[in-house]
Amino acid sequence: MRLILMLTALLLVGLLLYRQLGDVQDSPAITPTSDTHLEVPRVPQRVQDVPAFEQQMQNFMLETSEERRRQIDALER
């Protein structure tokens, strides 16, 4: 009986691990649905690329906020 319970528990843990680790994918970034020309920066794969990524993200956030401000101003007119 112990063997059956231990095998069932092991099967359950294995199934949970498979489901948890099996769904990992490199999904693309979600881009804005509006007609923008902004390109979302890619996440760096190496530690050396982090400073450049930080600058790209800063520029992206500034450009996005400027684009949203322009859209809001256009809607208010």
PyMOL Python script that loads the backbone (N, CA, C, O; Angstrom):
from pymol import cmd

cmd.read_pdbstr("""\
ATOM      1  N   MET A   1       0.821  -1.191   0.000  1.00  0.00           N
ATOM      2  CA  MET A   1       0.000   0.000   0.000  1.00  0.00           C
ATOM      3  C   MET A   1       0.871   1.264   0.000  1.00  0.00           C
ATOM      4  O   MET A   1       0.575   2.234  -0.698  1.00  0.00           O
ATOM      5  N   ARG A   2       1.949   1.234   0.796  1.00  0.00           N
ATOM      6  CA  ARG A   2       2.851   2.388   0.827  1.00  0.00           C
ATOM      7  C   ARG A   2       3.463   2.640  -0.534  1.00  0.00           C
ATOM      8  O   ARG A   2       3.612   3.788  -0.954  1.00  0.00           O
ATOM      9  N   LEU A   3       3.817   1.572  -1.220  1.00  0.00           N
ATOM     10  CA  LEU A   3       4.434   1.703  -2.528  1.00  0.00           C
ATOM     11  C   LEU A   3       3.476   2.369  -3.517  1.00  0.00           C
ATOM     12  O   LEU A   3       3.893   3.221  -4.302  1.00  0.00           O
ATOM     13  N   ILE A   4       2.216   1.992  -3.488  1.00  0.00           N
ATOM     14  CA  ILE A   4       1.214   2.580  -4.374  1.00  0.00           C
ATOM     15  C   ILE A   4       1.031   4.063  -4.056  1.00  0.00           C
ATOM     16  O   ILE A   4       0.964   4.884  -4.971  1.00  0.00           O
ATOM     17  N   LEU A   5       0.950   4.415  -2.778  1.00  0.00           N
ATOM     18  CA  LEU A   5       0.814   5.826  -2.399  1.00  0.00           C
ATOM     19  C   LEU A   5       2.044   6.631  -2.807  1.00  0.00           C
ATOM     20  O   LEU A   5       1.922   7.761  -3.280  1.00  0.00           O
ATOM     21  N   MET A   6       3.227   6.049  -2.623  1.00  0.00           N
ATOM     22  CA  MET A   6       4.450   6.757  -2.985  1.00  0.00           C
ATOM     23  C   MET A   6       4.536   6.940  -4.498  1.00  0.00           C
ATOM     24  O   MET A   6       4.942   8.006  -4.960  1.00  0.00           O
ATOM     25  N   LEU A   7       4.162   5.925  -5.280  1.00  0.00           N
ATOM     26  CA  LEU A   7       4.172   6.055  -6.734  1.00  0.00           C
ATOM     27  C   LEU A   7       3.138   7.071  -7.211  1.00  0.00           C
ATOM     28  O   LEU A   7       3.390   7.820  -8.154  1.00  0.00           O
ATOM     29  N   THR A   8       1.976   7.097  -6.562  1.00  0.00           N
ATOM     30  CA  THR A   8       0.947   8.075  -6.917  1.00  0.00           C
ATOM     31  C   THR A   8       1.421   9.491  -6.608  1.00  0.00           C
ATOM     32  O   THR A   8       1.221  10.398  -7.417  1.00  0.00           O
ATOM     33  N   ALA A   9       2.042   9.691  -5.456  1.00  0.00           N
ATOM     34  CA  ALA A   9       2.565  11.004  -5.097  1.00  0.00           C
ATOM     35  C   ALA A   9       3.661  11.425  -6.060  1.00  0.00           C
ATOM     36  O   ALA A   9       3.712  12.584  -6.471  1.00  0.00           O
ATOM     37  N   LEU A  10       4.528  10.509  -6.420  1.00  0.00           N
ATOM     38  CA  LEU A  10       5.604  10.806  -7.359  1.00  0.00           C
ATOM     39  C   LEU A  10       5.047  11.145  -8.736  1.00  0.00           C
ATOM     40  O   LEU A  10       5.543  12.051  -9.405  1.00  0.00           O
ATOM     41  N   LEU A  11       4.032  10.428  -9.151  1.00  0.00           N
ATOM     42  CA  LEU A  11       3.381  10.718 -10.422  1.00  0.00           C
ATOM     43  C   LEU A  11       2.745  12.101 -10.404  1.00  0.00           C
ATOM     44  O   LEU A  11       2.843  12.848 -11.377  1.00  0.00           O
ATOM     45  N   LEU A  12       2.100  12.437  -9.306  1.00  0.00           N
ATOM     46  CA  LEU A  12       1.468  13.746  -9.176  1.00  0.00           C
ATOM     47  C   LEU A  12       2.504  14.874  -9.206  1.00  0.00           C
ATOM     48  O   LEU A  12       2.307  15.885  -9.880  1.00  0.00           O
ATOM     49  N   VAL A  13       3.596  14.697  -8.480  1.00  0.00           N
ATOM     50  CA  VAL A  13       4.663  15.710  -8.484  1.00  0.00           C
ATOM     51  C   VAL A  13       5.277  15.825  -9.867  1.00  0.00           C
ATOM     52  O   VAL A  13       5.557  16.933 -10.324  1.00  0.00           O
ATOM     53  N   GLY A  14       5.489  14.721 -10.533  1.00  0.00           N
ATOM     54  CA  GLY A  14       6.041  14.746 -11.885  1.00  0.00           C
ATOM     55  C   GLY A  14       5.112  15.445 -12.855  1.00  0.00           C
ATOM     56  O   GLY A  14       5.563  16.214 -13.704  1.00  0.00           O
ATOM     57  N   LEU A  15       3.815  15.187 -12.738  1.00  0.00           N
ATOM     58  CA  LEU A  15       2.838  15.846 -13.596  1.00  0.00           C
ATOM     59  C   LEU A  15       2.827  17.349 -13.364  1.00  0.00           C
ATOM     60  O   LEU A  15       2.784  18.126 -14.318  1.00  0.00           O
ATOM     61  N   LEU A  16       2.866  17.760 -12.105  1.00  0.00           N
ATOM     62  CA  LEU A  16       2.888  19.188 -11.802  1.00  0.00           C
ATOM     63  C   LEU A  16       4.154  19.864 -12.332  1.00  0.00           C
ATOM     64  O   LEU A  16       4.090  20.967 -12.874  1.00  0.00           O
ATOM     65  N   LEU A  17       5.289  19.211 -12.176  1.00  0.00           N
ATOM     66  CA  LEU A  17       6.534  19.762 -12.712  1.00  0.00           C
ATOM     67  C   LEU A  17       6.490  19.852 -14.232  1.00  0.00           C
ATOM     68  O   LEU A  17       6.930  20.846 -14.809  1.00  0.00           O
ATOM     69  N   TYR A  18       5.970  18.839 -14.868  1.00  0.00           N
ATOM     70  CA  TYR A  18       5.871  18.845 -16.324  1.00  0.00           C
ATOM     71  C   TYR A  18       4.995  19.997 -16.813  1.00  0.00           C
ATOM     72  O   TYR A  18       5.349  20.698 -17.761  1.00  0.00           O
ATOM     73  N   ARG A  19       3.866  20.183 -16.166  1.00  0.00           N
ATOM     74  CA  ARG A  19       2.961  21.262 -16.565  1.00  0.00           C
ATOM     75  C   ARG A  19       3.574  22.628 -16.291  1.00  0.00           C
ATOM     76  O   ARG A  19       3.399  23.558 -17.079  1.00  0.00           O
ATOM     77  N   GLN A  20       4.291  22.755 -15.181  1.00  0.00           N
ATOM     78  CA  GLN A  20       4.894  24.023 -14.801  1.00  0.00           C
ATOM     79  C   GLN A  20       6.051  24.387 -15.726  1.00  0.00           C
ATOM     80  O   GLN A  20       6.164  25.537 -16.149  1.00  0.00           O
ATOM     81  N   LEU A  21       6.905  23.425 -16.041  1.00  0.00           N
ATOM     82  CA  LEU A  21       8.087  23.698 -16.852  1.00  0.00           C
ATOM     83  C   LEU A  21       7.832  23.527 -18.343  1.00  0.00           C
ATOM     84  O   LEU A  21       8.582  24.065 -19.157  1.00  0.00           O
ATOM     85  N   GLY A  22       6.821  22.814 -18.706  1.00  0.00           N
ATOM     86  CA  GLY A  22       6.550  22.556 -20.108  1.00  0.00           C
ATOM     87  C   GLY A  22       5.951  23.737 -20.834  1.00  0.00           C
ATOM     88  O   GLY A  22       6.045  23.814 -22.059  1.00  0.00           O
ATOM     89  N   ASP A  23       5.341  24.654 -20.119  1.00  0.00           N
ATOM     90  CA  ASP A  23       4.684  25.793 -20.755  1.00  0.00           C
ATOM     91  C   ASP A  23       5.590  26.998 -20.923  1.00  0.00           C
ATOM     92  O   ASP A  23       5.134  28.041 -21.392  1.00  0.00           O
ATOM     93  N   VAL A  24       6.854  26.888 -20.558  1.00  0.00           N
ATOM     94  CA  VAL A  24       7.774  28.012 -20.665  1.00  0.00           C
ATOM     95  C   VAL A  24       8.134  28.211 -22.125  1.00  0.00           C
ATOM     96  O   VAL A  24       8.668  27.312 -22.775  1.00  0.00           O
ATOM     97  N   GLN A  25       7.836  29.403 -22.634  1.00  0.00           N
ATOM     98  CA  GLN A  25       8.141  29.742 -24.011  1.00  0.00           C
ATOM     99  C   GLN A  25       8.648  31.168 -24.056  1.00  0.00           C
ATOM    100  O   GLN A  25       8.366  31.964 -23.160  1.00  0.00           O
ATOM    101  N   ASP A  26       9.388  31.488 -25.092  1.00  0.00           N
ATOM    102  CA  ASP A  26       9.853  32.850 -25.285  1.00  0.00           C
ATOM    103  C   ASP A  26       8.770  33.589 -26.060  1.00  0.00           C
ATOM    104  O   ASP A  26       8.832  33.705 -27.284  1.00  0.00           O
ATOM    105  N   SER A  27       7.789  34.081 -25.336  1.00  0.00           N
ATOM    106  CA  SER A  27       6.662  34.738 -25.975  1.00  0.00           C
ATOM    107  C   SER A  27       7.047  36.151 -26.392  1.00  0.00           C
ATOM    108  O   SER A  27       7.821  36.812 -25.700  1.00  0.00           O
ATOM    109  N   PRO A  28       6.520  36.614 -27.503  1.00  0.00           N
ATOM    110  CA  PRO A  28       6.833  37.967 -27.943  1.00  0.00           C
ATOM    111  C   PRO A  28       6.195  39.000 -27.021  1.00  0.00           C
ATOM    112  O   PRO A  28       5.205  38.722 -26.345  1.00  0.00           O
ATOM    113  N   ALA A  29       6.766  40.168 -27.008  1.00  0.00           N
ATOM    114  CA  ALA A  29       6.249  41.242 -26.169  1.00  0.00           C
ATOM    115  C   ALA A  29       4.898  41.706 -26.704  1.00  0.00           C
ATOM    116  O   ALA A  29       4.649  41.659 -27.908  1.00  0.00           O
ATOM    117  N   ILE A  30       4.046  42.145 -25.818  1.00  0.00           N
ATOM    118  CA  ILE A  30       2.746  42.674 -26.208  1.00  0.00           C
ATOM    119  C   ILE A  30       2.957  44.100 -26.682  1.00  0.00           C
ATOM    120  O   ILE A  30       3.468  44.944 -25.945  1.00  0.00           O
ATOM    121  N   THR A  31       2.563  44.357 -27.904  1.00  0.00           N
ATOM    122  CA  THR A  31       2.746  45.684 -28.467  1.00  0.00           C
ATOM    123  C   THR A  31       1.442  46.445 -28.404  1.00  0.00           C
ATOM    124  O   THR A  31       0.371  45.839 -28.366  1.00  0.00           O
ATOM    125  N   PRO A  32       1.517  47.760 -28.392  1.00  0.00           N
ATOM    126  CA  PRO A  32       0.291  48.564 -28.358  1.00  0.00           C
ATOM    127  C   PRO A  32      -0.567  48.283 -29.585  1.00  0.00           C
ATOM    128  O   PRO A  32      -0.046  48.013 -30.667  1.00  0.00           O
ATOM    129  N   THR A  33      -1.874  48.348 -29.413  1.00  0.00           N
ATOM    130  CA  THR A  33      -2.786  48.048 -30.517  1.00  0.00           C
ATOM    131  C   THR A  33      -3.027  49.248 -31.415  1.00  0.00           C
ATOM    132  O   THR A  33      -3.554  49.096 -32.517  1.00  0.00           O
ATOM    133  N   SER A  34      -2.655  50.426 -30.970  1.00  0.00           N
ATOM    134  CA  SER A  34      -2.882  51.608 -31.795  1.00  0.00           C
ATOM    135  C   SER A  34      -1.840  51.666 -32.907  1.00  0.00           C
ATOM    136  O   SER A  34      -0.886  50.889 -32.926  1.00  0.00           O
ATOM    137  N   ASP A  35      -2.037  52.586 -33.816  1.00  0.00           N
ATOM    138  CA  ASP A  35      -1.122  52.732 -34.950  1.00  0.00           C
ATOM    139  C   ASP A  35       0.103  53.525 -34.538  1.00  0.00           C
ATOM    140  O   ASP A  35       0.203  54.719 -34.820  1.00  0.00           O
ATOM    141  N   THR A  36       1.015  52.875 -33.884  1.00  0.00           N
ATOM    142  CA  THR A  36       2.248  53.530 -33.473  1.00  0.00           C
ATOM    143  C   THR A  36       3.410  52.926 -34.228  1.00  0.00           C
ATOM    144  O   THR A  36       3.344  51.784 -34.682  1.00  0.00           O
ATOM    145  N   HIS A  37       4.444  53.675 -34.355  1.00  0.00           N
ATOM    146  CA  HIS A  37       5.638  53.217 -35.046  1.00  0.00           C
ATOM    147  C   HIS A  37       6.729  52.827 -34.058  1.00  0.00           C
ATOM    148  O   HIS A  37       7.866  52.572 -34.457  1.00  0.00           O
ATOM    149  N   LEU A  38       6.396  52.780 -32.790  1.00  0.00           N
ATOM    150  CA  LEU A  38       7.375  52.491 -31.760  1.00  0.00           C
ATOM    151  C   LEU A  38       7.680  50.999 -31.713  1.00  0.00           C
ATOM    152  O   LEU A  38       6.777  50.167 -31.797  1.00  0.00           O
ATOM    153  N   GLU A  39       8.944  50.677 -31.580  1.00  0.00           N
ATOM    154  CA  GLU A  39       9.355  49.284 -31.481  1.00  0.00           C
ATOM    155  C   GLU A  39       9.753  48.988 -30.039  1.00  0.00           C
ATOM    156  O   GLU A  39      10.536  49.725 -29.440  1.00  0.00           O
ATOM    157  N   VAL A  40       9.213  47.915 -29.492  1.00  0.00           N
ATOM    158  CA  VAL A  40       9.491  47.535 -28.113  1.00  0.00           C
ATOM    159  C   VAL A  40      10.890  46.947 -28.038  1.00  0.00           C
ATOM    160  O   VAL A  40      11.220  46.055 -28.819  1.00  0.00           O
ATOM    161  N   PRO A  41      11.728  47.428 -27.111  1.00  0.00           N
ATOM    162  CA  PRO A  41      13.082  46.869 -26.982  1.00  0.00           C
ATOM    163  C   PRO A  41      13.045  45.405 -26.545  1.00  0.00           C
ATOM    164  O   PRO A  41      12.182  44.998 -25.766  1.00  0.00           O
ATOM    165  N   ARG A  42      13.986  44.630 -27.054  1.00  0.00           N
ATOM    166  CA  ARG A  42      14.086  43.221 -26.689  1.00  0.00           C
ATOM    167  C   ARG A  42      14.838  43.099 -25.369  1.00  0.00           C
ATOM    168  O   ARG A  42      15.771  43.855 -25.100  1.00  0.00           O
ATOM    169  N   VAL A  43      14.427  42.157 -24.567  1.00  0.00           N
ATOM    170  CA  VAL A  43      15.071  41.914 -23.277  1.00  0.00           C
ATOM    171  C   VAL A  43      16.449  41.309 -23.531  1.00  0.00           C
ATOM    172  O   VAL A  43      16.571  40.371 -24.318  1.00  0.00           O
ATOM    173  N   PRO A  44      17.493  41.833 -22.873  1.00  0.00           N
ATOM    174  CA  PRO A  44      18.838  41.318 -23.125  1.00  0.00           C
ATOM    175  C   PRO A  44      19.024  39.897 -22.601  1.00  0.00           C
ATOM    176  O   PRO A  44      18.419  39.494 -21.608  1.00  0.00           O
ATOM    177  N   GLN A  45      19.876  39.157 -23.295  1.00  0.00           N
ATOM    178  CA  GLN A  45      20.181  37.784 -22.902  1.00  0.00           C
ATOM    179  C   GLN A  45      21.495  37.697 -22.132  1.00  0.00           C
ATOM    180  O   GLN A  45      21.761  36.697 -21.464  1.00  0.00           O
ATOM    181  N   ARG A  46      22.310  38.736 -22.225  1.00  0.00           N
ATOM    182  CA  ARG A  46      23.594  38.747 -21.538  1.00  0.00           C
ATOM    183  C   ARG A  46      23.636  39.922 -20.562  1.00  0.00           C
ATOM    184  O   ARG A  46      22.971  40.938 -20.765  1.00  0.00           O
ATOM    185  N   VAL A  47      24.411  39.768 -19.526  1.00  0.00           N
ATOM    186  CA  VAL A  47      24.522  40.797 -18.490  1.00  0.00           C
ATOM    187  C   VAL A  47      25.143  42.067 -19.068  1.00  0.00           C
ATOM    188  O   VAL A  47      24.798  43.168 -18.638  1.00  0.00           O
ATOM    189  N   GLN A  48      26.030  41.937 -20.013  1.00  0.00           N
ATOM    190  CA  GLN A  48      26.705  43.091 -20.584  1.00  0.00           C
ATOM    191  C   GLN A  48      25.752  43.997 -21.357  1.00  0.00           C
ATOM    192  O   GLN A  48      26.046  45.176 -21.556  1.00  0.00           O
ATOM    193  N   ASP A  49      24.621  43.463 -21.792  1.00  0.00           N
ATOM    194  CA  ASP A  49      23.668  44.238 -22.582  1.00  0.00           C
ATOM    195  C   ASP A  49      22.668  45.018 -21.733  1.00  0.00           C
ATOM    196  O   ASP A  49      21.852  45.763 -22.275  1.00  0.00           O
ATOM    197  N   VAL A  50      22.717  44.859 -20.409  1.00  0.00           N
ATOM    198  CA  VAL A  50      21.735  45.502 -19.536  1.00  0.00           C
ATOM    199  C   VAL A  50      21.816  47.031 -19.574  1.00  0.00           C
ATOM    200  O   VAL A  50      20.766  47.669 -19.645  1.00  0.00           O
ATOM    201  N   PRO A  51      22.991  47.655 -19.532  1.00  0.00           N
ATOM    202  CA  PRO A  51      23.017  49.124 -19.601  1.00  0.00           C
ATOM    203  C   PRO A  51      22.403  49.674 -20.890  1.00  0.00           C
ATOM    204  O   PRO A  51      21.685  50.673 -20.860  1.00  0.00           O
ATOM    205  N   ALA A  52      22.682  49.032 -22.008  1.00  0.00           N
ATOM    206  CA  ALA A  52      22.092  49.479 -23.270  1.00  0.00           C
ATOM    207  C   ALA A  52      20.578  49.282 -23.243  1.00  0.00           C
ATOM    208  O   ALA A  52      19.831  50.124 -23.742  1.00  0.00           O
ATOM    209  N   PHE A  53      20.128  48.177 -22.662  1.00  0.00           N
ATOM    210  CA  PHE A  53      18.694  47.920 -22.554  1.00  0.00           C
ATOM    211  C   PHE A  53      18.027  48.969 -21.675  1.00  0.00           C
ATOM    212  O   PHE A  53      16.915  49.411 -21.963  1.00  0.00           O
ATOM    213  N   GLU A  54      18.700  49.362 -20.614  1.00  0.00           N
ATOM    214  CA  GLU A  54      18.149  50.390 -19.730  1.00  0.00           C
ATOM    215  C   GLU A  54      17.931  51.691 -20.494  1.00  0.00           C
ATOM    216  O   GLU A  54      16.894  52.337 -20.340  1.00  0.00           O
ATOM    217  N   GLN A  55      18.893  52.073 -21.309  1.00  0.00           N
ATOM    218  CA  GLN A  55      18.754  53.295 -22.102  1.00  0.00           C
ATOM    219  C   GLN A  55      17.642  53.145 -23.142  1.00  0.00           C
ATOM    220  O   GLN A  55      16.875  54.081 -23.367  1.00  0.00           O
ATOM    221  N   GLN A  56      17.552  51.977 -23.775  1.00  0.00           N
ATOM    222  CA  GLN A  56      16.493  51.739 -24.752  1.00  0.00           C
ATOM    223  C   GLN A  56      15.120  51.820 -24.100  1.00  0.00           C
ATOM    224  O   GLN A  56      14.194  52.398 -24.669  1.00  0.00           O
ATOM    225  N   MET A  57      14.982  51.238 -22.895  1.00  0.00           N
ATOM    226  CA  MET A  57      13.702  51.281 -22.192  1.00  0.00           C
ATOM    227  C   MET A  57      13.347  52.702 -21.790  1.00  0.00           C
ATOM    228  O   MET A  57      12.184  53.097 -21.875  1.00  0.00           O
ATOM    229  N   GLN A  58      14.331  53.473 -21.353  1.00  0.00           N
ATOM    230  CA  GLN A  58      14.083  54.861 -20.985  1.00  0.00           C
ATOM    231  C   GLN A  58      13.576  55.645 -22.198  1.00  0.00           C
ATOM    232  O   GLN A  58      12.603  56.394 -22.100  1.00  0.00           O
ATOM    233  N   ASN A  59      14.244  55.466 -23.339  1.00  0.00           N
ATOM    234  CA  ASN A  59      13.802  56.142 -24.562  1.00  0.00           C
ATOM    235  C   ASN A  59      12.415  55.681 -24.984  1.00  0.00           C
ATOM    236  O   ASN A  59      11.591  56.491 -25.407  1.00  0.00           O
ATOM    237  N   PHE A  60      12.155  54.383 -24.872  1.00  0.00           N
ATOM    238  CA  PHE A  60      10.848  53.851 -25.248  1.00  0.00           C
ATOM    239  C   PHE A  60       9.743  54.430 -24.375  1.00  0.00           C
ATOM    240  O   PHE A  60       8.681  54.801 -24.874  1.00  0.00           O
ATOM    241  N   MET A  61       9.993  54.507 -23.075  1.00  0.00           N
ATOM    242  CA  MET A  61       8.973  55.050 -22.175  1.00  0.00           C
ATOM    243  C   MET A  61       8.716  56.528 -22.470  1.00  0.00           C
ATOM    244  O   MET A  61       7.569  56.975 -22.443  1.00  0.00           O
ATOM    245  N   LEU A  62       9.770  57.279 -22.749  1.00  0.00           N
ATOM    246  CA  LEU A  62       9.595  58.696 -23.071  1.00  0.00           C
ATOM    247  C   LEU A  62       8.829  58.870 -24.380  1.00  0.00           C
ATOM    248  O   LEU A  62       7.934  59.710 -24.469  1.00  0.00           O
ATOM    249  N   GLU A  63       9.178  58.080 -25.394  1.00  0.00           N
ATOM    250  CA  GLU A  63       8.485  58.164 -26.675  1.00  0.00           C
ATOM    251  C   GLU A  63       7.025  57.745 -26.543  1.00  0.00           C
ATOM    252  O   GLU A  63       6.141  58.364 -27.135  1.00  0.00           O
ATOM    253  N   THR A  64       6.775  56.701 -25.771  1.00  0.00           N
ATOM    254  CA  THR A  64       5.404  56.229 -25.576  1.00  0.00           C
ATOM    255  C   THR A  64       4.565  57.264 -24.853  1.00  0.00           C
ATOM    256  O   THR A  64       3.421  57.513 -25.232  1.00  0.00           O
ATOM    257  N   SER A  65       5.123  57.868 -23.817  1.00  0.00           N
ATOM    258  CA  SER A  65       4.360  58.880 -23.084  1.00  0.00           C
ATOM    259  C   SER A  65       4.094  60.092 -23.963  1.00  0.00           C
ATOM    260  O   SER A  65       3.024  60.696 -23.886  1.00  0.00           O
ATOM    261  N   GLU A  66       5.063  60.450 -24.798  1.00  0.00           N
ATOM    262  CA  GLU A  66       4.860  61.571 -25.723  1.00  0.00           C
ATOM    263  C   GLU A  66       3.777  61.244 -26.751  1.00  0.00           C
ATOM    264  O   GLU A  66       2.948  62.091 -27.082  1.00  0.00           O
ATOM    265  N   GLU A  67       3.792  60.021 -27.244  1.00  0.00           N
ATOM    266  CA  GLU A  67       2.769  59.589 -28.205  1.00  0.00           C
ATOM    267  C   GLU A  67       1.378  59.599 -27.558  1.00  0.00           C
ATOM    268  O   GLU A  67       0.412  60.045 -28.177  1.00  0.00           O
ATOM    269  N   ARG A  68       1.277  59.120 -26.342  1.00  0.00           N
ATOM    270  CA  ARG A  68      -0.016  59.127 -25.644  1.00  0.00           C
ATOM    271  C   ARG A  68      -0.493  60.546 -25.383  1.00  0.00           C
ATOM    272  O   ARG A  68      -1.683  60.839 -25.501  1.00  0.00           O
ATOM    273  N   ARG A  69       0.442  61.433 -25.026  1.00  0.00           N
ATOM    274  CA  ARG A  69       0.069  62.824 -24.799  1.00  0.00           C
ATOM    275  C   ARG A  69      -0.481  63.442 -26.077  1.00  0.00           C
ATOM    276  O   ARG A  69      -1.468  64.176 -26.040  1.00  0.00           O
ATOM    277  N   ARG A  70       0.159  63.144 -27.214  1.00  0.00           N
ATOM    278  CA  ARG A  70      -0.331  63.662 -28.495  1.00  0.00           C
ATOM    279  C   ARG A  70      -1.719  63.102 -28.816  1.00  0.00           C
ATOM    280  O   ARG A  70      -2.582  63.825 -29.316  1.00  0.00           O
ATOM    281  N   GLN A  71      -1.932  61.819 -28.530  1.00  0.00           N
ATOM    282  CA  GLN A  71      -3.241  61.223 -28.793  1.00  0.00           C
ATOM    283  C   GLN A  71      -4.315  61.855 -27.922  1.00  0.00           C
ATOM    284  O   GLN A  71      -5.422  62.114 -28.394  1.00  0.00           O
ATOM    285  N   ILE A  72      -4.002  62.103 -26.666  1.00  0.00           N
ATOM    286  CA  ILE A  72      -4.970  62.731 -25.764  1.00  0.00           C
ATOM    287  C   ILE A  72      -5.271  64.155 -26.214  1.00  0.00           C
ATOM    288  O   ILE A  72      -6.423  64.587 -26.190  1.00  0.00           O
ATOM    289  N   ASP A  73      -4.240  64.879 -26.622  1.00  0.00           N
ATOM    290  CA  ASP A  73      -4.458  66.236 -27.105  1.00  0.00           C
ATOM    291  C   ASP A  73      -5.325  66.236 -28.369  1.00  0.00           C
ATOM    292  O   ASP A  73      -6.163  67.119 -28.547  1.00  0.00           O
ATOM    293  N   ALA A  74      -5.125  65.255 -29.237  1.00  0.00           N
ATOM    294  CA  ALA A  74      -5.926  65.173 -30.453  1.00  0.00           C
ATOM    295  C   ALA A  74      -7.387  64.843 -30.124  1.00  0.00           C
ATOM    296  O   ALA A  74      -8.292  65.320 -30.809  1.00  0.00           O
ATOM    297  N   LEU A  75      -7.627  64.041 -29.097  1.00  0.00           N
ATOM    298  CA  LEU A  75      -8.993  63.713 -28.726  1.00  0.00           C
ATOM    299  C   LEU A  75      -9.706  64.881 -28.060  1.00  0.00           C
ATOM    300  O   LEU A  75     -10.923  65.024 -28.176  1.00  0.00           O
ATOM    301  N   GLU A  76      -8.950  65.706 -27.369  1.00  0.00           N
ATOM    302  CA  GLU A  76      -9.560  66.838 -26.675  1.00  0.00           C
ATOM    303  C   GLU A  76      -9.960  67.948 -27.633  1.00  0.00           C
ATOM    304  O   GLU A  76     -10.795  68.783 -27.284  1.00  0.00           O
ATOM    305  N   ARG A  77      -9.400  67.979 -28.804  1.00  0.00           N
ATOM    306  CA  ARG A  77      -9.733  69.049 -29.779  1.00  0.00           C
ATOM    307  C   ARG A  77     -10.955  68.743 -30.561  1.00  0.00           C
ATOM    308  O   ARG A  77     -11.360  69.536 -31.411  1.00  0.00           O
TER     309      ARG A  77
END
""", "prot")
cmd.dss("prot")
cmd.show_as("cartoon", "prot")
cmd.util.cbc("prot")
cmd.orient("prot")
